[in-house]
Amino acid sequence: MIVMEELKRDLLNPFPWYKVMRSSKPVFRDTDSGLWNVFRYYDVKRVLGNFNEFSSQFGKAFNPAGGPISESIINLDPPRHTKLRNIVSRAFTPRAVEKMEPVIRDICENLLSKHQGGRFDIVKEFTSPLPVTVIATMLGIPISDMDKFKKWSDNVVGGSQRDFAEFPSMMKEMVEYFRRMIAQRKSDPKDDLITAIINAEVDGENLTELESLGFFILLLVAGNETTTNLISNSLLCIDENHETFNELKSSPELIPQAIEEVLRFRSPVQSIYRVAKKDTLINGTMVPAGSIIVPWIGSANRDESIFSNADQFDIHRKENRHIAFGEGIHYCLGAPLARLESKVALEMLLKEYDSIKVDRSIPMIPQNSTIVYGLRELTVKVS
């Protein structure tokens, strides 16, 4: 059985396959890629959260030469990870995120003002430009560069042969772009995230240029793709559960808990990588030191031993211990911002329209990736 081939049979619905794997092969080595795959909730939680056993330096496992992404906090272990996270986390304090709400509302209003009804691709015209614009605003870069940002982030998470072929030149473009931005802020500081990050210190130490580049690229990709997919996945879940639309429209205070259920039910990030630091036993299977491990977050969040009626979308779920934003020291820094953007977006969509229905006469185009889960195209009819 080849993991990638099994998944790509139906990127919109990998969940039945996850269920089979949880039951029959919860820890499984794919002979084609050599990757070890982990599917059950507590095993995934352990691999994500135990940095003493499982290293996050998977970037260098794939690319020993390193680079900006390899030096970003997502690819580092303590103690360096701790120092870098302390520096960049200041941009995502509750107060800093809360200040973004009026900006997010203005962006949403501007995007929605272009549509008074009818039919349109809501990914292209709303869920995609919203987070890109928010990130651009935070970084302090021209909104006119949004299309460039979107192209870069799609390439990083894409899984096509074309994406792999274009990755080196695309990475060079990103690095050159952010180097110019860093140089500009050093000579002319602004009240923005680029300036804040390059000037921040912990114990008298700044981020290196490579670390700064890694953070900006990570923020661009993670802040864009995750939130776009979270909002799009929310609309798909609501469409499949018609009573939920009316309930949220009449009781918008339920939107935050609905978002939590979307995070569980259709996790925007389905998988990530770790590296075994030593020979390690996972659920009775010995995984050798140096092995690259794929903990399947999308499978863990459907584990029927943890979530009752796991394959049912339920915004009134009593206990929702999903791990959509990771676990432990690598818990997603941008989670509060993603939640806020999604909340505001759904509030404004539900206020703007009496009806939002997916046009199922037009095929839904999934993300061509086993790492992120979402839609590249989603046509809706609104009134």
ZAMIBA-489664 format. One record per residue: x, y, z of N, C-alpha, C in turn. Coordinates in steps of 0.2 Angstrom, whole numbers, padded with zeros to 4 digits, always signed. Each point is the difference from the previous one (the first is absolute). Layout:
XYZXYZXYZ
...
***
This chain:
+0004-0006+0000-0004+0006+0000+0004+0006+0000
-0001+0005-0004+0004+0006-0001-0004+0006+0003
+0002+0003+0005-0004+0005+0003-0002+0006-0005
+0004+0003-0003-0002+0005-0005-0005-0002-0005
+0001-0006-0003-0005-0002-0005-0007-0001+0004
+0000-0003+0006-0006-0001+0003-0004+0006+0001
+0004+0005+0003-0003+0007+0001-0003+0004-0006
+0004-0001-0005-0001+0004-0006-0006-0003-0004
-0002-0005+0002-0007-0003-0003-0005+0005+0001
+0000+0003+0006-0006+0004+0002+0003+0005+0005
+0003+0006-0002+0002+0005+0005-0005+0003+0004
-0006+0000-0003-0006+0003+0003-0003-0004+0006
+0002-0007+0000-0003-0004+0005+0005-0006+0001
+0005+0002+0004+0005-0005+0002-0002-0004+0006
-0005+0002+0003-0002-0002+0007-0002-0007+0000
-0003-0003-0005-0001-0008+0001+0006-0004+0000
+0005+0003-0004+0007-0003+0000+0003+0000+0006
+0000+0006+0003+0003+0001+0007-0003-0005+0005
-0007-0001+0000-0003-0004+0004+0002-0008-0001
+0002-0002-0006+0002-0006-0001+0007-0001+0003
+0004+0005-0001+0007+0000+0003+0000+0000+0007
-0004+0004+0003+0000+0000+0008-0002-0007+0003
-0004-0003-0004-0002-0007+0002+0005-0005-0001
+0003+0000-0006+0004-0006-0003+0007+0001+0000
+0002+0007-0001+0008+0001+0000+0001+0007+0003
-0001+0001+0007+0001+0006+0003+0007+0003+0000
+0005-0004-0001+0007+0002-0001+0002-0003-0006
+0001+0003-0006+0001-0003-0006+0006+0003-0004
+0005-0004-0003+0005+0002-0004-0002-0001-0007
+0000+0006-0004-0001+0000-0007+0007-0002-0003
+0000-0006-0003+0006-0002-0003+0002+0004-0006
-0005+0003-0004+0002+0004-0005+0004+0006+0002
-0002+0004+0005+0003+0006+0002+0005-0001+0006
-0001-0005+0004+0004-0001+0006-0003+0003+0006
-0005+0004-0001-0003+0004+0005-0004-0005+0005
+0000+0002+0007-0004-0004+0005-0006+0005+0001
-0006-0003+0000-0006+0003+0001-0004-0002+0006
-0002+0005+0004-0004-0001+0006-0007+0003+0000
-0005-0004+0002-0007+0002-0002-0004+0001+0007
+0002-0003+0005-0005+0000+0006+0002+0006+0004
-0006+0003+0004+0001+0006+0003+0005+0001+0005
+0001-0005+0005+0005+0001+0005+0007-0001-0003
+0001-0004-0005+0006-0001-0004+0002+0006-0003
-0004+0003-0004+0001+0007-0003+0002+0005+0005
-0004+0000+0005+0001+0005+0005+0007+0000+0003
+0002-0006+0001+0007-0002+0003+0005+0002-0005
-0001-0001-0006+0006+0001-0005+0000+0008-0001
-0006+0003+0000+0001+0007-0001+0003+0004+0007
-0002-0003+0005+0002+0004+0007+0006-0002+0003
+0003-0006-0001+0006-0002+0004+0006+0001-0004
+0003+0006+0001+0006+0002-0004+0006-0003+0002
+0000-0004+0006+0006-0004+0002+0000-0006-0004
-0005-0003-0003+0000-0006-0004+0000+0002-0007
-0004+0005-0002-0001+0002-0007+0002+0007-0002
+0005+0000-0004+0002+0007-0002-0004+0003-0005
+0000+0007+0000-0004+0004-0005+0005+0002-0006
+0006-0002+0001+0005+0002-0005-0001-0005-0007
-0006+0000-0002-0001-0004-0006+0002+0003-0006
+0001+0007+0000+0002+0003-0006+0006-0002-0002
+0005-0001+0004+0007-0002-0001+0000-0007-0002
-0005-0004+0002+0000-0007-0002-0002-0001-0007
-0004+0005-0003-0002+0000-0007+0006+0004-0004
+0002+0005+0003+0005+0005-0003+0006+0001+0004
+0005-0004+0001+0006+0001+0004+0003+0006-0001
+0000+0004-0005+0003+0006-0001-0003+0006+0004
-0007-0002+0002-0003+0005+0004-0003+0006-0005
-0002+0005+0004-0003+0006-0004-0005+0004+0005
-0003+0005-0002-0005+0004+0004-0005-0004+0004
-0003-0005-0004-0006-0004+0004+0004-0005+0005
+0005-0002-0002+0004-0005+0005+0002+0004+0006
+0001+0006+0000+0002+0004+0006-0006+0004+0003
-0006-0001-0002-0006+0003+0003-0002-0004+0006
-0004+0003+0004-0002-0004+0007-0003-0006-0001
-0004-0001-0006-0003-0007-0001+0005-0005-0001
+0006+0001-0001+0005-0005-0002+0005+0000+0006
-0001+0003+0005+0006+0000+0006-0003-0004+0006
+0005-0002+0004-0001-0003+0006+0003+0005+0006
-0002-0001+0006+0003+0004+0005+0008-0002+0000
+0004+0005+0003-0002+0006+0003-0001+0006-0005
+0002-0001-0007+0000+0005-0004-0007+0002-0002
-0005-0005+0000-0007+0001-0002-0003+0005+0006
+0002-0002+0006-0003+0004+0006+0002+0008-0001
+0006+0001-0002+0002+0007+0000-0003+0003-0006
+0000-0003-0006-0004+0003-0006-0007+0001+0002
-0003-0005+0003-0008+0001+0001-0001+0006+0005
+0004+0001+0005-0001+0005+0004+0001+0007-0003
+0004+0000-0006+0000+0006-0003-0006+0002-0005
-0002-0005-0004-0005+0001-0004-0007+0000+0003
-0001-0004+0006-0006+0000+0003-0003+0006+0002
+0004+0005+0001-0002+0007+0002-0005+0003-0006
+0000-0002-0006-0004+0002-0005-0007-0003+0000
-0001-0005+0004-0006-0004+0001-0003+0000+0007
+0002+0005+0004-0004+0000+0006-0007+0001-0001
-0004-0001+0005-0007+0001+0000-0002+0007-0002
+0004+0005+0003-0001+0007-0001+0001+0002-0007
+0006-0003-0003+0002+0001-0007-0005-0002-0005
-0002-0006+0001-0005-0003-0004-0007+0003+0000
-0002+0002+0006-0006+0004+0001+0000+0006-0004
+0005+0004+0000+0001+0006-0004-0002-0001-0007
+0001-0006-0003-0001-0001-0007-0007-0001-0002
-0005-0001+0005-0007-0001-0002-0003+0006-0004
+0001+0006+0001-0003+0005-0004+0003+0000-0007
+0006-0002-0001+0004-0001-0006-0004-0005-0004
+0000-0006+0003-0003-0006-0003-0007+0002-0002
-0004+0003+0004-0007+0002-0002+0000+0004-0006
+0004+0005+0000+0001+0005-0006+0001-0004-0007
+0005-0005+0001+0002-0004-0006-0006-0004-0002
-0003-0003+0005-0006-0004-0002-0006+0004-0004
-0001+0005+0003-0005+0005-0003+0002+0002-0007
+0006+0002-0001+0002+0002-0006-0001-0006-0005
+0002-0006+0002-0001-0006-0005-0007-0002-0001
-0004+0001+0005-0007-0002-0001-0004+0005-0004
+0002+0006+0000-0003+0006-0003+0000-0001-0008
+0004-0005-0002+0000-0001-0007-0005-0005-0003
-0004-0003+0005-0005-0005-0002-0007+0002+0004
-0005+0001-0004-0006+0001+0003-0005-0006-0001
+0003-0005-0002-0004-0006-0001+0002-0004-0006
-0002-0006-0002+0002-0003-0006+0004-0006+0002
+0005-0001-0005+0004-0006+0001+0007+0002-0001
+0005-0003+0004+0007+0002-0001+0004-0005+0004
+0007+0000-0002+0005-0005+0003+0002+0004+0007
-0003-0003+0005+0002+0004+0007+0007-0001+0002
+0003-0005-0002+0007-0001+0002+0004+0006-0004
-0001+0001-0006+0004+0005-0004-0002+0007+0002
-0006+0001+0002-0002+0007+0001-0001+0002+0007
+0001-0005+0005-0001+0002+0007+0005-0004+0004
-0001-0006+0001+0004-0004+0005+0008+0000-0002
+0002+0001-0006+0007+0000-0001+0003+0007+0001
-0004+0006-0003+0003+0006+0001+0000+0003+0007
-0005-0002+0004+0000+0002+0007+0006-0001+0004
+0002-0006+0001+0006-0001+0004+0007+0003-0003
+0000+0000-0007+0006+0002-0003+0000+0008+0002
-0005+0003-0001-0001+0007+0002+0002+0002+0007
-0002-0004+0004+0001+0000+0008+0007+0000+0001
+0004-0005-0003+0007-0002+0001+0004+0006-0003
-0002+0002-0006+0003+0006-0003+0000+0006+0004
-0006+0001+0003-0001+0006+0005+0005+0000+0006
+0000-0006+0003+0004-0001+0006+0007+0001-0002
+0002-0003-0005+0007+0000-0002+0002+0008-0002
-0005+0003-0003+0002+0007-0003+0002+0000-0007
-0002-0004-0004+0002-0001-0007-0006+0002-0004
+0002+0002-0007-0006+0002-0004-0005-0005-0001
-0006+0002+0000-0006-0004-0002+0000-0003-0007
+0004+0004-0004+0000-0001-0007+0004-0007-0001
+0004-0002+0005+0004-0006-0001-0004-0006+0002
-0006+0000+0002-0004-0005+0002+0000-0006-0005
-0001+0001-0006+0000-0006-0005+0007-0003+0000
+0005+0003+0001+0007-0003+0001+0000-0004+0006
-0002+0002+0005+0000-0003+0007-0004-0007-0001
-0006+0001-0003-0004-0006-0001+0003-0006-0004
+0003+0002-0006+0004-0004-0004+0005-0004+0004
+0004+0004+0004+0006-0003+0004-0003-0005+0005
-0005+0002+0004-0003-0005+0005-0003-0006-0003
-0003+0001-0006-0003-0006-0003+0005-0005-0002
+0006+0003-0002+0006-0005-0003+0003-0003+0006
+0000+0003+0006+0003-0003+0006-0004-0006+0002
-0006+0000+0000-0005-0005+0003-0002-0005-0006
+0001+0002-0006-0002-0004-0006+0004-0007+0000
-0003-0005-0004+0003-0006+0000+0001-0002-0007
-0001+0004-0005+0001-0002-0007+0007+0000-0002
+0001-0003-0006+0007+0000-0002+0002+0007-0002
-0004+0003-0003+0001+0007-0002+0002+0004+0007
-0003-0001+0005+0002+0004+0006+0007-0002+0002
+0001-0006+0000+0007-0002+0002+0005+0003-0004
-0001+0000-0007+0005+0003-0005+0001+0007+0001
-0006+0004+0002+0001+0007+0001+0002+0002+0007
+0001-0004+0004+0001+0001+0007+0007+0004+0001
+0005-0002-0003+0006+0004+0001+0000+0007-0002
-0003+0001-0006+0000+0007-0003-0005+0004+0004
-0005-0003+0002-0005+0004+0004+0003+0002+0007
+0003-0005+0003+0004+0002+0007+0005+0005-0001
+0003+0000-0006+0005+0006-0001-0004+0006+0000
-0005+0000-0004-0004+0007+0000-0003+0002+0006
-0002-0004+0005-0002+0001+0006+0005+0003+0004
+0006-0003+0000+0006+0002+0004+0002+0007-0002
+0000+0001-0006+0003+0007-0003-0006+0005+0002
-0006-0002-0001-0005+0005+0002+0000+0002+0007
+0001-0004+0005+0000+0001+0007+0007+0003+0002
+0005-0001-0003+0006+0003+0001+0000+0008-0002
-0004+0001-0005-0001+0007-0002-0004+0004+0006
-0005-0004+0002-0004+0003+0005+0003+0001+0007
+0005-0005+0002+0004+0001+0006+0005+0006-0001
+0003+0001-0006+0004+0005-0001-0003+0007+0001
-0006+0000-0003-0004+0006+0000-0002+0002+0007
-0002-0005+0004-0002+0002+0007+0006+0002+0004
+0006-0003-0001+0006+0002+0004+0002+0007-0001
-0001+0003-0006+0001+0007-0002-0006+0004+0001
-0006-0003+0000-0006+0005+0001-0005-0005+0004
+0001+0000+0007-0005-0004+0004-0007+0002-0001
-0005-0005+0001-0007+0002-0001-0003-0004+0006
-0006+0002+0001-0004-0003+0006-0004-0006-0003
+0005-0006-0002-0003-0006-0002+0004-0006+0002
-0002-0006-0002+0002-0006+0003+0008-0001-0003
+0001+0002-0006+0007-0001-0002+0005+0004+0004
-0002+0006+0002+0005+0004+0004+0000-0003+0007
-0006-0002+0003+0000-0002+0006+0004-0007+0001
+0000-0004-0005+0004-0006+0001+0007+0001-0001
+0002+0004-0005+0008+0001-0001+0003+0004+0006
-0004+0003+0004+0003+0004+0005-0001-0003+0007
-0004-0005+0000-0002-0004+0007+0007-0003+0002
+0000+0000+0007+0006-0004+0003-0002-0004+0006
+0003-0005+0001-0001-0005+0006+0007-0001+0003
+0002+0002+0006+0007-0001+0003+0005+0004-0005
-0002+0006-0002+0004+0004-0004+0002-0003-0007
-0004-0005-0003+0001-0003-0006-0006+0001-0005
+0002+0002-0006-0005+0000-0005-0001-0006-0004
-0005-0001-0004+0000-0005-0005+0005+0001-0005
+0003-0005-0003+0005+0000-0006-0005+0002-0006
+0004+0002-0005-0004+0002-0006-0004-0007-0003
+0004-0005+0001-0003-0006-0003-0007-0002+0004
+0001+0001+0007-0006-0002+0004-0006+0005-0001
+0002+0006-0001-0005+0005-0002-0004-0002-0006
+0004-0001-0005-0003-0002-0007-0004-0007+0001
+0002-0004+0004-0004-0006+0002-0006+0001+0003
+0000+0005+0005-0006+0002+0003-0005+0003-0005
+0002+0005-0004-0004+0003-0004-0003-0004-0006
+0004-0005-0002-0003-0005-0005-0005-0005+0003
+0002-0002+0006-0005-0004+0004-0007+0004+0001
+0001+0006+0002-0006+0004+0002-0004+0001-0006
+0003+0001-0006-0004+0001-0006-0003-0007-0002
+0003-0005+0000-0003-0007-0002-0005-0002+0005
+0002-0001+0007-0005-0002+0005-0006+0004+0001
+0002+0007+0000-0006+0005+0002-0005+0000-0006
+0003-0001-0006-0005+0000-0006-0004-0006-0001
+0004-0006-0001-0003-0006-0002-0005-0002+0006
+0002+0000+0006-0004-0003+0005-0006+0003+0001
+0000+0007+0000-0006+0004+0001-0005+0000-0006
+0003+0000-0006-0004-0001-0006-0004-0006+0000
+0004-0006+0002-0004-0006+0000-0004-0001+0006
+0001+0003+0006-0005+0000+0005-0006+0003-0002
+0000+0006-0003-0006+0003-0002-0004-0004-0005
+0004-0002-0005-0004-0004-0005-0003-0006+0002
+0004-0004+0005-0002-0006+0002-0006+0001+0005
-0001+0006+0003-0005+0002+0004-0007+0000-0004
+0001+0003-0006-0006+0001-0005-0002-0006-0002
+0005-0005-0002-0002-0006-0002-0004-0004+0005
+0003+0000+0006-0004-0004+0006-0007+0003+0001
+0000+0006+0000-0007+0003+0001-0005-0001-0006
+0003-0001-0006-0004-0001-0005-0003-0007+0000
+0004-0005+0003-0002-0007+0001-0004-0001+0005
-0001+0005+0005-0004-0001+0006-0005+0007+0000
-0005-0001-0004-0004+0006-0002-0003+0004+0006
-0002-0004+0006-0002+0003+0006+0005+0004+0003
+0006-0001-0001+0005+0004+0003+0001+0007-0002
-0002+0001-0007+0001+0007-0002-0006+0004+0003
-0006-0002+0001-0005+0004+0003+0001+0001+0007
+0003-0005+0004+0002+0000+0007+0005+0005+0001
+0005+0000-0004+0006+0005+0001-0003+0007-0002
-0004+0001-0005-0002+0006-0002-0005+0003+0005
-0004-0004+0004-0004+0003+0005+0004+0001+0007
+0005-0004+0001+0004+0000+0006+0008+0000-0002
+0002+0006-0002+0007+0000-0002+0005-0001+0005
-0002+0000+0007+0004-0001+0005+0003-0007+0000
-0004-0005-0004+0002-0007-0001+0006-0001-0005
+0002+0006-0003+0005-0001-0006+0007-0002+0003
+0002+0002+0006+0007-0002+0002+0000-0008+0001
-0006-0003+0003+0000-0007+0001-0001-0004-0006
-0003+0003-0005-0001-0003-0007+0007+0000-0003
+0004+0005+0001+0007+0000-0003+0004-0005+0003
-0001-0001+0006+0004-0006+0003-0002-0007-0002
-0006-0001-0002-0002-0006-0003+0002-0001-0007
+0001+0006-0004+0003+0000-0006+0007-0002+0000
+0003+0002+0005+0008-0001+0001+0001-0008+0001
-0005-0003+0004+0000-0007+0001-0002-0004-0006
-0006+0002-0003-0003-0004-0005+0004+0000-0007
+0002+0006-0002+0004+0001-0006+0006+0004+0002
+0005-0003+0003+0006+0004+0002+0004+0003-0006
+0001+0007+0001+0004+0003-0006+0006-0003-0001
+0004-0002+0005+0006-0004+0000-0001-0007+0001
+0001-0004-0005-0001-0008+0001+0006-0003+0003
+0006+0002-0002+0006-0004+0002+0006+0005+0001
+0005-0002+0003+0006+0003+0001+0006-0005+0000
+0006+0002+0001+0005-0005+0001+0004+0001+0006
+0003-0006+0003+0004+0000+0005+0006-0005-0001
+0005+0000+0003+0006-0004+0000+0001-0004+0006
+0000-0007+0000+0002-0003+0006+0007+0001+0002
+0001+0002+0007+0007+0001+0002+0003-0006+0002
-0004-0005+0002+0003-0007+0002-0005-0005-0002
+0003-0006+0000-0005-0006-0001-0006+0001+0005
-0006+0000-0002-0006+0002+0004-0005-0005-0001
-0004-0002+0005-0005-0004-0001-0007+0004+0000
-0004-0001-0005-0006+0004-0001-0005-0005-0001
-0005+0000+0005-0005-0005+0000+0002-0007-0002
+0005-0002+0003+0003-0007-0001+0004-0001-0006
+0001+0005-0004+0004-0001-0006+0007+0004+0001
+0006-0003-0001+0006+0003+0001+0002+0004-0006
+0001+0007+0001+0001+0005-0006+0008+0001+0001
+0004-0001-0005+0007+0001+0001+0002+0007+0001
+0006+0002+0003+0002+0006+0001+0002+0003-0007
-0002+0007-0001+0001+0003-0007-0006-0001-0005
-0005-0004+0002-0006+0000-0004-0004+0006+0000
-0002+0002-0006-0005+0005-0001-0007-0002+0001
-0003+0003+0005-0007-0002+0002-0005+0005-0002
-0006-0003-0003-0005+0005-0002-0006-0001+0005
-0001+0004+0005-0006+0000+0005-0006+0003-0004
-0005-0004-0001-0006+0002-0004-0005+0003+0005
+0000+0007+0000-0004+0004+0004-0008-0001-0002
-0001-0001-0007-0007+0000-0002-0003-0007+0002
+0005-0005+0001-0003-0007+0002-0001+0001+0008
+0005+0003+0004-0001+0000+0007-0007+0003+0002
-0001+0006-0004-0006+0003+0002-0007-0003-0002
+0001-0006-0003-0006-0004-0002+0000-0007+0004
+0005+0000+0005+0000-0006+0004-0006-0002+0004
-0003-0005-0002-0007-0002+0004+0001-0002+0007
+0006-0001+0002+0002-0002+0007+0000+0006+0004
+0001+0006-0003+0000+0007+0004-0006+0004-0001
-0003+0000-0006-0006+0004-0002-0006-0004-0002
-0005+0000+0004-0006-0003-0001-0003+0002-0007
-0003-0005-0004-0002+0002-0006+0005+0004-0004
+0006-0002-0001+0005+0004-0002-0001+0002-0008
-0004-0004-0003-0001+0002-0007-0006+0004-0001
-0003+0003+0005-0005+0005+0000+0002+0007+0002
-0002+0004-0004+0001+0008+0001-0005+0002+0005
+0002+0002+0006-0004+0002+0005+0003+0006+0004
-0003+0006-0001+0002+0006+0003-0001+0000+0007
-0004-0004+0003-0002-0001+0007+0004-0005+0004
+0005-0002-0003+0004-0005+0003+0003+0002+0007
-0001-0004+0005+0001+0001+0006+0007+0001+0002
+0004-0004-0003+0007+0000+0002+0004-0001-0007
+0004+0005-0001+0003+0000-0007+0008+0001+0001
+0003-0005+0001+0008+0000+0001+0004-0001-0006
-0002+0003-0005+0003+0000-0007+0007+0002+0001
+0005-0002-0005+0007+0002+0000+0001+0004-0007
-0005+0003-0002+0001+0003-0007+0006+0005+0000
+0001+0003+0005+0006+0005+0000+0006-0002+0003
+0001-0007+0001+0006-0003+0003-0001-0001+0007
+0006-0001+0003+0001-0003+0007+0007+0003+0003
+0000+0001+0006+0006+0002+0004+0003+0006-0003
+0007+0000+0000+0004+0006-0001-0002+0003-0007
-0002-0004-0005-0001+0002-0007-0007+0002-0001
-0004+0000+0005-0007+0002-0001+0000+0007-0004
-0005+0000-0005+0000+0006-0005+0000+0007+0003
+0005+0004-0001+0000+0006+0003-0006+0005-0003
-0002-0002-0006-0005+0004-0003-0007-0002+0001
-0001-0005+0004-0006-0003+0001-0005+0005+0002
+0001+0005+0005-0005+0005+0002-0002+0005-0006
+0005+0001-0004-0001+0004-0006-0005-0003-0005
+0002-0007-0001-0004-0004-0005-0007+0000+0003
-0001-0002+0006-0007+0000+0003-0004+0007-0001
+0004+0005+0002-0003+0007-0001-0002+0001-0007
+0004-0001-0005-0002+0001-0007-0006-0004-0002
+0000-0006+0002-0005-0005-0002-0007+0003+0003
+0001+0002+0007-0006+0002+0003-0003+0006-0003
+0004+0005-0001-0003+0006-0004-0002-0001-0007
+0003-0005-0003-0002-0001-0007-0007-0003+0000
-0001-0005+0004-0006-0004+0001-0006+0005+0002
+0002+0004+0005-0005+0005+0003-0003+0004-0006
+0005+0003-0004-0002+0005-0005-0003-0004-0006
+0002-0006-0002-0004-0004-0005-0007-0001+0002
-0001-0002+0006-0007-0002+0002-0004+0006+0001
+0003+0006+0001-0004+0006+0001-0002+0003-0007
+0005-0001-0005-0001+0002-0007-0005-0004-0004
+0000-0006+0001-0004-0004-0004-0005-0004+0004
-0006-0001-0003-0006-0004+0003+0002-0008-0002
+0003-0001-0005+0002-0007-0003+0007+0000-0003
+0003-0005+0002+0007-0002-0003+0000-0007-0001
+0000-0002-0007-0001-0007-0001+0006-0002-0005
+0003-0005+0001+0005-0003-0005-0003-0002-0006
+0002+0003-0006-0002-0002-0007+0003-0007-0001
-0004-0005+0001+0003-0007-0001+0000-0002-0008
-0003+0004-0004+0001-0001-0007+0007+0001-0003
+0004+0004+0004+0006+0001-0002+0005-0004+0005
+0005-0003-0003+0004-0004+0004+0004+0004+0005
+0001-0003+0007+0004+0003+0005+0007-0002-0002
+0005+0005+0000+0007-0002-0002+0004+0000+0007
+0002-0006+0002+0004+0000+0007+0007+0003-0001
+0003+0001+0005+0007+0002+0000+0004-0006-0002
+0005+0001-0004+0004-0006-0002+0005-0002+0005
-0002-0002+0006+0005-0001+0005-0002-0005+0005
+0004-0003+0003-0002-0005+0006+0002+0004+0007
+0003+0005-0001+0002+0004+0006-0006+0005+0003
-0002+0004-0005-0006+0004+0002-0006-0003-0004
-0006+0002+0003-0006-0002-0002-0005+0006-0001
-0002+0000-0006-0005+0006-0002-0001+0000-0007
-0003+0005-0003-0002+0001-0006+0003+0005-0004
+0002-0001-0006+0003+0005-0005-0006+0004-0003
-0006-0003-0001-0005+0003-0003-0007-0003+0004
-0004+0005+0001-0007-0002+0003-0005+0005-0002
-0004-0002-0005-0005+0005-0002-0006+0000+0004
-0003+0005+0002-0005+0001+0004-0006+0004-0003
-0006-0001+0002-0006+0004-0002-0002+0004+0006
-0001+0006+0000-0002+0004+0006-0006+0005-0002
-0003+0001+0005-0006+0005-0001-0001+0003+0007
***
